[in-house]
Amino acid sequence: MKAVSSSVRTAKTPAGGIEYTLERKKVKNINLRVRRDGTVYVSAPSRVPVREIESFIAAKCSYIKQAQEHFRSRTEAAAKERRFAQGAAVMHLGRPMELCMVQSAAESVTAEGQRIVIALRDSSDLTRAERLYAKWLDGRCREVFTNLMREIYPQFAAMGVPFPQLKIRAMKARWGSCHYTKGMIVLNRYLIEAPLHCIAHVVAHEFCHFIYPNHSRDFYSLLDRVCPHWRSDKAELERLVVL
């Protein structure tokens, strides 16, 4: 169901201020959900005043805080699973890959079948291996994200959008962001763990913000047009990659 309007607000509660995204929709009741990244989403009918919505949030503040703590713990657990070690499993473009450190006079990192092979002078030097891997991964992010931007861009070039600058960051609360006044898209480094079509929906989402810098009905109409399967792509991304 498409949103009629969307805004970000902060409700005063006994547990302190709680920031939430309010979407006005054609629903019968106030609905509240805590997302995996800890953000709070509320949908409500247009007729319900904000004070009533925020009273509802205040009544649910204990649940909200517990859910946020639960997701924070899951995030920390996921970060621990990303620990670097010989034979550790990492996700790369939706596929599980095994880290393999080998001794070699020439240092390199290559993806070979279901392994990521890190060649270094001392194969037991995990600190050096992790640095090499991080540098390689940064390069892969830039290559993959830029290629997807180039594939998606022609639809937006026709709307007068200049090709944007790409920034890559490790973010804990969002997949990407659009700085439309600066002509810049920021993408989360952890997106490289997801399948290409999941990354593509994030790229399309951020491109849409150059036309509509909000989450209005017009924004989602455009996103539906340029990326018809974005809802299933988003659900798959959130299932496969924990921030």
Sequence and secondary structure as in RCSB ss.txt:
>XXXX:A:sequence
MKAVSSSVRTAKTPAGGIEYTLERKKVKNINLRVRRDGTVYVSAPSRVPVREIESFIAAKCSYIKQAQEHFRSRT
EAAAKERRFAQGAAVMHLGRPMELCMVQSAAESVTAEGQRIVIALRDSSDLTRAERLYAKWLDGRCREVFTNLMR
EIYPQFAAMGVPFPQLKIRAMKARWGSCHYTKGMIVLNRYLIEAPLHCIAHVVAHEFCHFIYPNHSRDFYSLLDR
VCPHWRSDKAELERLVVL
>XXXX:A:secstr
   SEEEEEEEEETTEEEEEEEEE S SS EEEE TTS EEEEE TTS HHHHHHHHHHTHHHHHHHHHHHHHHH
HHHHHHT   TT EEEETTEEEEEEEEE SS EEEEETTEEEEEESSTT HHHHHHHHHHHHHHHHHHHHHHHHH
HHHHHHHTTT    EEEEE  SS SEEEETTTTEEEEEGGGGGS HHHHHHHHHHHHHTTT SS  HHHHHHHHH
H TTHHHHHHHHHHH   
